């Protein structure tokens, strides 16, 4: 159990940051590792749905020369609702050439499993300023 709300806030920030960077920074060469690492964070009840979403991404990206990189500019956490949102710049590359650079926001949903946080879902928000 968390001793105070600040501890939960900090843990949610740390796990969100690490998950966002792992999820949103990827290249075709590391897709199997990428998917395995994200699934390690999955809540058992959400594992199948998350895996299905990740497999779609892997199938689209495998064999391509497309990579992406994400730079976080802002993060908001809601420990009571077990959600977090990251906003930043998502760059898409073909080889070494940047073909897109856009502001994006992504929401992560979590559950508490004992003393750990587990990922139950994620989504790209339509408008980077959108919170709900």
C-alpha positions, 0 to 999 in steps of 0.5 A: 500500500502506498504511504501517501498520494505523492508516492502513487503520483511518482510511481505512475509518472515513472511507469508512464514515462518508461512505457510511453518511451518504450511503446512510441520509440520503435524500429523494425529491427526490434519489434519482437523485443518491443512487443515482449517488453510491453506485454510484460507490463500488461494486466493479465485481464488485458493481455489478449487485447493488448497483444492483438493491438501490438500484433497489428503494429508489428505486422504493419511495420515488420519488413519496412524501413519505417521507425518512429521516435517520441519526445515527451513534452508534458505528462499528466497523471490521475492516480485516482482514475489510474490514467496518464497522458503524455503529449509530445512530438512523434517523428516518423522516419523512413531510413534516416529521413524524417517524413512526419513530425506531429504533436500527439497525445497518448492516454494510458490506462492502468490497474493496481496489481498488488504493489505494481501498476499494470497496463490495461490499455492505451490510445492516441487522443485525437486532439493533443489538448484533449484530456477525456 
